[in-house]
Amino acid sequence: MTTLDPGYDTRGRILEAARQLFAERGYAATSLADIASAVGVTKTAVAYHFHPKDRLAAELLAPAASDIVTLIESGFDDERSFLEVLVTFAVRHRTVIRLIMEDIGGADDAPPGSPGEALRAFRDCIYARLAGPDPDPAGRVRAWAVLGSLQYAVVKTIDLPEETVRETLLAAALAAAGFTS
């Protein structure tokens, strides 16, 4: 599409407004009318591009899903490199992680075939990568500590600059994983 196409501009602005409002308020607390107001269009215009509202969430999740597959399938020379890429992923997609954690809900009790089941599979794959094939109790704790710190730190610091969060979170994740400077 070209920049002359008004639909592209409106669609992109709607996605950006939805991303920001979902990050600030949460998915459930953000209406199509809220998004329309932020963009300066009618609720009908938002619905034209994204009806039902779930389509907005799905479109916002798509880039993260692609990066998840790349992250899981990529080979890493060492655990430190993997952690660096994992932290970068978490910070880059922190608005999506908030959407997943606070609005889509718990992956542990998700029914088969649901988005939650896919999230659980991703989480378990990352955990296995962090913990190793036969982790001792300390290794299990370290792996869950890294995952928990990544999830909550990116969600609770959406208002901070990305690079600040990335640098600080990487240092914390490396420490939790047992790496020394």
N, C-alpha and C positions, 0 to 999 in steps of 0.2 A: 504494500500500500504506500501511497505517497503522502506527503504532509498536507497535500491539498484535500485529501479525503476527510471530511469532517467526522465521519463515523469512527475513524481510527483515533483521532484526537480525543473524542468524547469517551470512547471505550477505554483508552489508556488512562485518562483522568479518573474515570470511575474506578478502575482497578487500583490506582494509587490512593484514592480517597478511601476505598474499602480497606486496603492494607493498613493505612494509618489509623482509621477509626477502629478496626478490629483490634489493633495493637493497643490502642488507648482504652477502649471500653469493653472489648470482648465481642465475640460474634453475636451472641444472643441479645446483647444490649444495643446492637447497632441495627437500625432499620434501613430499608431501602430509601425511605424519606430522608434519613440522616445523611446517607451517601449522596442523594440528589442535592440536598442543601449545600453540602461541602463542595460539590462540583459546580453548582449553579445551573442545574438542569431540573427537569420535572422527574417525579418518581416514575412516571410512565416511560421516560427516556432510559432510566436505569433498568427498568423491567424489560424494555425492548432488547437491551444488550445482555442482560443477566436475569433470566427468570427460569426457575425460581432462584432465590437468594443462594441456595447451595451451589449454583454454578459459579458464583463469585469465589466461594471458598475453594472449590475444585480448581479453578484457574490459578488462584494464588498458591495452591499446593503443588501444582504441576512442576515448576522449576526445581523445587526442593526434592520432589520425587525423583526427577532425573539425576540430580546430584547425589541422592541416596544410593542409587544403583551404581553410579560411578565410584562412590566411596567404598561400597562393599566389594565391588569387583576389582578395584585397583590393588596391585601388589605394592607392598612397602618394604623397604630394606630393613627398617627397624621400627620399634614401637614408638620412639620419639617422633619420627616422621608421621606416623599414623595419627598420633595425638595432635600434632600441628594441623594436619588436614581436617581432623574431626572438629577441632576448636574453630577453625576458619569457617567450616560448614555451619556450625551451630550459630556463630555470630552473624554470618551472612543471612541466615534464614530465621532469625530470632522472632520476627513477627509471625511466621508460620508455626514455629515451635510453640509460641504462646497460644495460637489458635488450636493447635493439637492438644496441648496440655490442659488448657483451661476451658475449652469449649467443646472439642470433640470428645474428650473424656478418656477415662481409664482404659488402657489397653489390656489390663490383666483380666477383665471380665467381658471383653468384647466377644460377640458371637462369631462363629466361622463365617468367612466371606465379607466381614465388615471392614471398614477402614481401620478400626481399632486392632483387628487381627493383623493387618499388614504392618501397623506401627509396632505391635508387639514383636513381630518377626524381625523387623529392623533393629529394635532395641536389643533383642536377644542376640542378634548377629554381632552388633557392636560390643555387647558385653563379652561374648565369647572371644572376640578379637583382643579385648583389653585384658581379660582374665587368663587366657591361655587354655590349652586343652584339658588340663587336670589341675585346676587351681587349688592351692592350700587355702585355709580360712583367711589369712591375711591378703592373699591375692584376690579373693572374692570381695572382701571389704574394699580394697583399693579400686577394683573395677566399678563397683556400685557407687563409690564416692566420686569417681570421675564422672560417671553418667549423671548422677544427681546434681553435682555442681554445675555441669554444663547446662542441664535443662533449666534449673532454677535461676542461675546467674544470668542467662541470656533473656529470660522472661522478665525478670525484675529490674533489668537495666536497659530497657528499650529506649529510655530517654537519654542515655549517654552515647557519646560518639563511638562508632563502630570500632575504630582502632584502639581506643582506650580499653574498651571491653575485651577485645581480642588479646591485647598484650597482657592484661591483668589475669584474664581467665586462663590463658596458656600457662602462665607461671603457676597458677593454682592447680591446674590439671596435672602438670608435670610433677608438682610436689605430691599431690594425692596419689599419683601412679608410682611414686617412689624414686623419681629421678632427682638427682642433686645437680645444682648449677654447674 
